[in-house]
Amino acid sequence: MKLLSSLVILLVIVLFCVVGSLSASSCKYPGYSTQGVTKTNNGYEATLNLISPGPYGNDIEQLNFQLTFETSQIFRVRITDPNNQRWEVPPTVNQLVGENPDSTDYLIEFTNNPFGFAATRISTGEVLFNTTQPSDCSFNGLIYSNYYLELSTSFTESNPNIYGLGERTSQLRLFNNFTYTLFAKDQGTASTPNINLYGSHPFYLQLSSSSGNANGVFLLNSNAMDVQLQPNSLTYKVVGGIFDLFFFTGPTPLSVIQQYSQVIGTTHMPSYWSLAYHNCRWGYHSIAETAQVVANYSKYNIPLETMWNDIDYMDSFRDFTTDPVNFAASDYKTFIDSLHANNQHYIMIVDPGISNIEPIYQSHIDLMESGAYIKAGGTDGEPLVGSVWPGYVNFPDFLHPNGTEFWTQQFERFYQTVQFDGVWIDMNEISNFCDGNCFNNTHTPMPPPQFDPNYPPYIPGGVPLYSKTINMTSLQYNDTLVYNSHSLYGYTEGLATQLAVQSILGTRSTIISRSTFPGTGAHFAHWLGDNDSTFTDMYYSIPGMLAMNMFGIPMVGADICGFNGNSNAELCGRWLQLGCFYPFTRNHNTFLGAPQEPWVFGQEVVDISIKAINGKLTLLPFYYTLFHISHVSGDPVVRPLFFEYPSDPKTFAIDQQFLVGTSLMVSPVLTQGATTVNAYFPNDIWYEYGSNGSLVQSVGTYQTLDAPFDVINVHMRGGNIIPTQPTFSYVPPEDGIPITTKISRTLPFELVIALDSSLQATGQLFLDDGESIQTYADNKYSFIQFDVVSSTSSSVYKLQSTILNNNYNGTAALIINSIQIYGSPSVKQVIVNGNPINTFNAVTDTTLSVSNLSLNLDESFEVDFVLY
């Protein structure tokens, strides 16, 4: 390996000497040059010198270039100002531990005048990233000024498949001639498609149409930016910070996301209960109304795991208070006690703005005493004043060392009244009802050469940066301009909330945030924001969910039935079917919208909700196992079809279907009035999931599937085993409520097996107590591998379990009671651990059902299927 590395380095030096001898560019903005690139122990470094100024002045005359081999598949490029410390994203985001590899999958080439670098995949020769300015000057060289950075890469394939660059409402595959703005902003998903939304994620995945190979790029930068996509190039246009780029060579889409997760952190392991069904709305005006909704769920036999309240519960919309009349403390406590007695949960909203109107409001007193508040620029430390629901507010500063302590103090006091189980954090872009500072909102741009953070020389998106948020001149801890830190606010609030909640509850935190940044998924979850009650927005929830899974935030979902506007029976029924395949499943709507709980639309939608929610509960062992894999390796929980079929061009733009793990393909109805769905089946073995396991006869093509109102089409891929705990037959006690996860976790398991063409399949099951923070540190979990093995010469195929870890003390109480097998040849005998049984039958010619097994999950077993 060391010899190969030496040869690669020698080749790089030769290539540099050849390519670096090119003459200087005649383009208008050639950027920088270098006298040479120096090899280091784990990469390269160079000094870059400005050739000619860029378009906005204040160019940095000399730059440091550093390229680091982090792993065999990851390298990092940092371009910095050696003479001035510029703003950089705090180190909490980058979790990567470099290993100085002996060899790499990538080859680096350089040019020196003008300076550029290119990365090539060694195994195929594919160019992954190339900043070398083209001879036709179709993009600029490197530009690096005080308040504007620009860097471009050329594509060797025209109109490539690009995904990511969020957050926004858009199709999954991005347009190839469009400029995407990244800057956290409160403009709901119901507004114009493709504009920047609540979070900033400067990551993209590129998939080659010719080879099916994938690679990814992450720019670790929190400043506002545009990313301009053209048919043959991509250009970053950033208004501050540094270039700190991570490159991931894949080569599969899955491995790109796994490598990205090495940088931003793998997934926070959720509480088991948080994967079940939630209900909320803005407009439950009292605790009595809230309690009645919970009672109605029981009345109609619809499983409800978690009840939520929006800002209605607050006293004058002030955080950490309760309305003394409609949400009286004693009534509130009684209500939550009743939820907990029924093994249900409770979550309420908290916004970051702390009201400054009432002088005896304790949270504001605490905030001022802590000093951890955002300050107005150009003052002697005066608090910045914004406006949200309670009126004028000040905002906590979560970059301040006292910020988390202040936040925890508020939650601890509030918990004495409201024993919450999770927290919903909203309005944290920061959202502000008066643009900038509420007492200085004229915002006339400063004349050049003065720098105006609200109107930088280049304005991403073309909208002043203070629009719908606070003044960019505001200051956080250590005189950090909000101009630099703005898009980090929701992320830092989420970190503080996680620490607060875990210290209070002593269990894993369940936190749902609107604003996000890379690294969010390692700590908390996200919902897709304020959508509309339309079929169009139901469709957009799928690419939104898939993008967030690529961004390392798999715990995600949209407001089921829609937030803005009025839903209807057809839309809500279809959305309930789809939403119960989201990892995060919540029905939520707005203050002015008509009620949209399932019973509002009649018995048909009630029946659909019962079926859909029980379907999700039945699949929770599967989802929870997928989250374990995501926690360990960074895998998406739901993913686009092209992740599993990257060589099939028909999958590249599909975003009306999706995969759960590698096993289930969901094809929902997304069109009003439709009773069929046009679904694509990649070239593989597919079975109809959840009924008789019928084999799909035609693959590699689209098929029109029947989809009556009570049906969502779900298919299972051959070669997979899914662990389930069926809940449909559960009957609550006479004074009980519909099933919750407390009960579902104790039910017998059923393995659903879809055989491939070789009569083989595999799957896993992860078990723990569903809530402990120290599950992994204390090794308090069980992990079981299931395999179906066969050989062409054998008349038997075997199901075997292998216990890879067996330290969850609840495993012994769990059993597998049944097995469903899709694609089975005719079986004449079933033998369990050497003993023949007769409790099996052929549901169809190719679907076998085995029952009454009572196989203990804490013991390995073998089931033999003897063929005719």
Rosetta blueprint (number, residue, H / E / L):
1 M L
2 K H
3 L H
4 L H
5 S H
6 S H
7 L H
8 V H
9 I H
10 L H
11 L H
12 V H
13 I H
14 V H
15 L H
16 F H
17 C H
18 V H
19 V H
20 G L
21 S L
22 L L
23 S L
24 A L
25 S L
26 S L
27 C L
28 K L
29 Y L
30 P L
31 G L
32 Y E
33 S E
34 T E
35 Q E
36 G E
37 V E
38 T E
39 K E
40 T E
41 N L
42 N L
43 G E
44 Y E
45 E E
46 A E
47 T E
48 L E
49 N E
50 L E
51 I L
52 S L
53 P L
54 G L
55 P L
56 Y L
57 G L
58 N L
59 D E
60 I L
61 E L
62 Q E
63 L E
64 N E
65 F E
66 Q E
67 L E
68 T E
69 F E
70 E L
71 T L
72 S L
73 Q L
74 I E
75 F E
76 R E
77 V E
78 R E
79 I E
80 T E
81 D L
82 P L
83 N L
84 N L
85 Q L
86 R L
87 W L
88 E L
89 V L
90 P L
91 P L
92 T L
93 V L
94 N L
95 Q L
96 L L
97 V L
98 G L
99 E L
100 N L
101 P L
102 D L
103 S L
104 T L
105 D L
106 Y E
107 L E
108 I E
109 E E
110 F E
111 T E
112 N E
113 N L
114 P L
115 F E
116 G E
117 F E
118 A E
119 A E
120 T E
121 R E
122 I L
123 S L
124 T L
125 G L
126 E L
127 V E
128 L E
129 F E
130 N E
131 T L
132 T L
133 Q L
134 P L
135 S L
136 D L
137 C L
138 S L
139 F L
140 N L
141 G L
142 L L
143 I E
144 Y E
145 S E
146 N L
147 Y L
148 Y E
149 L E
150 E E
151 L E
152 S E
153 T E
154 S E
155 F L
156 T L
157 E L
158 S L
159 N L
160 P L
161 N E
162 I E
163 Y E
164 G E
165 L E
166 G E
167 E L
168 R L
169 T L
170 S L
171 Q L
172 L L
173 R L
174 L L
175 F L
176 N L
177 N L
178 F E
179 T E
180 Y E
181 T E
182 L E
183 F L
184 A L
185 K L
186 D L
187 Q L
188 G L
189 T L
190 A L
191 S L
192 T L
193 P L
194 N L
195 I L
196 N L
197 L L
198 Y L
199 G L
200 S L
201 H E
202 P E
203 F E
204 Y E
205 L E
206 Q E
207 L E
208 S L
209 S L
210 S L
211 S L
212 G L
213 N L
214 A E
215 N E
216 G E
217 V E
218 F E
219 L E
220 L L
221 N L
222 S L
223 N L
224 A L
225 M E
226 D E
227 V E
228 Q E
229 L E
230 Q E
231 P L
232 N L
233 S E
234 L E
235 T E
236 Y E
237 K E
238 V E
239 V L
240 G L
241 G L
242 I L
243 F E
244 D E
245 L E
246 F E
247 F E
248 F E
249 T L
250 G L
251 P L
252 T L
253 P H
254 L H
255 S H
256 V H
257 I H
258 Q H
259 Q H
260 Y H
261 S H
262 Q H
263 V H
264 I H
265 G L
266 T L
267 T L
268 H L
269 M L
270 P L
271 S L
272 Y H
273 W H
274 S H
275 L H
276 A L
277 Y E
278 H E
279 N E
280 C L
281 R L
282 W L
283 G L
284 Y L
285 H L
286 S L
287 I H
288 A H
289 E H
290 T H
291 A H
292 Q H
293 V H
294 V H
295 A H
296 N H
297 Y H
298 S H
299 K H
300 Y L
301 N L
302 I L
303 P L
304 L L
305 E L
306 T E
307 M E
308 W E
309 N E
310 D L
311 I H
312 D H
313 Y H
314 M L
315 D E
316 S L
317 F L
318 R E
319 D L
320 F L
321 T L
322 T L
323 D L
324 P L
325 V L
326 N L
327 F L
328 A L
329 A H
330 S H
331 D H
332 Y H
333 K H
334 T H
335 F H
336 I H
337 D H
338 S H
339 L H
340 H H
341 A H
342 N L
343 N L
344 Q L
345 H E
346 Y E
347 I E
348 M E
349 I E
350 V E
351 D L
352 P L
353 G L
354 I E
355 S E
356 N L
357 I L
358 E L
359 P L
360 I L
361 Y L
362 Q H
363 S H
364 H H
365 I H
366 D H
367 L H
368 M H
369 E H
370 S H
371 G L
372 A L
373 Y E
374 I L
375 K E
376 A L
377 G L
378 G L
379 T L
380 D L
381 G L
382 E L
383 P E
384 L L
385 V L
386 G E
387 S E
388 V E
389 W L
390 P L
391 G E
392 Y E
393 V E
394 N E
395 F L
396 P E
397 D L
398 F L
399 L L
400 H L
401 P L
402 N L
403 G H
404 T H
405 E H
406 F H
407 W H
408 T H
409 Q H
410 Q H
411 F H
412 E H
413 R H
414 F H
415 Y H
416 Q L
417 T L
418 V L
419 Q L
420 F L
421 D L
422 G E
423 V E
424 W E
425 I E
426 D L
427 M L
428 N L
429 E L
430 I L
431 S L
432 N L
433 F L
434 C L
435 D L
436 G L
437 N E
438 C L
439 F L
440 N E
441 N L
442 T L
443 H L
444 T L
445 P L
446 M L
447 P L
448 P L
449 P L
450 Q L
451 F L
452 D L
453 P L
454 N L
455 Y L
456 P L
457 P L
458 Y L
459 I L
460 P H
461 G H
462 G H
463 V L
464 P L
465 L L
466 Y L
467 S L
468 K L
469 T L
470 I L
471 N L
472 M L
473 T L
474 S L
475 L E
476 Q E
477 Y H
478 N H
479 D H
480 T E
481 L E
482 V H
483 Y H
484 N H
485 S H
486 H H
487 S H
488 L H
489 Y H
490 G H
491 Y H
492 T H
493 E H
494 G H
495 L H
496 A H
497 T H
498 Q H
499 L H
500 A H
501 V H
502 Q H
503 S H
504 I H
505 L H
506 G L
507 T L
508 R L
509 S L
510 T L
511 I E
512 I E
513 S E
514 R L
515 S L
516 T L
517 F L
518 P L
519 G L
520 T H
521 G H
522 A H
523 H L
524 F L
525 A E
526 H E
527 W E
528 L L
529 G L
530 D L
531 N L
532 D E
533 S L
534 T L
535 F H
536 T H
537 D H
538 M H
539 Y H
540 Y H
541 S H
542 I H
543 P H
544 G H
545 M H
546 L H
547 A H
548 M H
549 N H
550 M H
551 F L
552 G L
553 I L
554 P L
555 M L
556 V E
557 G E
558 A L
559 D E
560 I E
561 C L
562 G L
563 F L
564 N E
565 G L
566 N L
567 S L
568 N L
569 A H
570 E H
571 L H
572 C H
573 G H
574 R H
575 W H
576 L H
577 Q H
578 L H
579 G H
580 C L
581 F L
582 Y L
583 P L
584 F L
585 T E
586 R E
587 N E
588 H L
589 N L
590 T L
591 F L
592 L L
593 G L
594 A L
595 P L
596 Q L
597 E L
598 P H
599 W H
600 V H
601 F H
602 G L
603 Q H
604 E H
605 V H
606 V H
607 D H
608 I H
609 S H
610 I H
611 K H
612 A H
613 I H
614 N H
615 G H
616 K H
617 L H
618 T H
619 L H
620 L H
621 P H
622 F H
623 Y H
624 Y H
625 T H
626 L H
627 F H
628 H H
629 I H
630 S H
631 H H
632 V H
633 S H
634 G L
635 D L
636 P L
637 V L
638 V E
639 R E
640 P L
641 L H
642 F H
643 F H
644 E L
645 Y L
646 P L
647 S L
648 D L
649 P H
650 K H
651 T H
652 F L
653 A L
654 I L
655 D L
656 Q L
657 Q L
658 F E
659 L E
660 V E
661 G L
662 T L
663 S L
664 L E
665 M E
666 V E
667 S E
668 P L
669 V L
670 L L
671 T L
672 Q L
673 G L
674 A L
675 T L
676 T E
677 V E
678 N E
679 A E
680 Y E
681 F E
682 P L
683 N L
684 D L
685 I L
686 W E
687 Y E
688 E E
689 Y L
690 G L
691 S L
692 N L
693 G L
694 S L
695 L E
696 V L
697 Q L
698 S L
699 V L
700 G L
701 T E
702 Y E
703 Q E
704 T E
705 L E
706 D E
707 A L
708 P L
709 F L
710 D L
711 V L
712 I L
713 N E
714 V E
715 H E
716 M E
717 R E
718 G L
719 G L
720 N E
721 I E
722 I E
723 P E
724 T E
725 Q L
726 P L
727 T L
728 F L
729 S L
730 Y L
731 V L
732 P L
733 P L
734 E L
735 D L
736 G L
737 I L
738 P L
739 I L
740 T L
741 T H
742 K H
743 I H
744 S H
745 R L
746 T L
747 L L
748 P L
749 F E
750 E E
751 L E
752 V E
753 I E
754 A E
755 L L
756 D L
757 S L
758 S L
759 L L
760 Q L
761 A E
762 T E
763 G E
764 Q E
765 L E
766 F E
767 L E
768 D L
769 D L
770 G L
771 E L
772 S L
773 I L
774 Q L
775 T L
776 Y L
777 A L
778 D L
779 N L
780 K L
781 Y L
782 S E
783 F E
784 I E
785 Q E
786 F E
787 D E
788 V E
789 V E
790 S L
791 S L
792 T L
793 S L
794 S L
795 S L
796 V E
797 Y E
798 K E
799 L E
800 Q E
801 S E
802 T E
803 I E
804 L E
805 N E
806 N E
807 N L
808 Y L
809 N L
810 G L
811 T H
812 A H
813 A H
814 L L
815 I E
816 I E
817 N E
818 S E
819 I E
820 Q E
821 I E
822 Y E
823 G L
824 S L
825 P L
826 S L
827 V E
828 K E
829 Q E
830 V E
831 I E
832 V E
833 N L
834 G L
835 N E
836 P E
837 I E
838 N L
839 T L
840 F E
841 N E
842 A E
843 V L
844 T L
845 D L
846 T L
847 T E
848 L E
849 S E
850 V E
851 S L
852 N L
853 L L
854 S L
855 L E
856 N E
857 L L
858 D L
859 E L
860 S L
861 F L
862 E E
863 V E
864 D E
865 F E
866 V E
867 L E
868 Y L
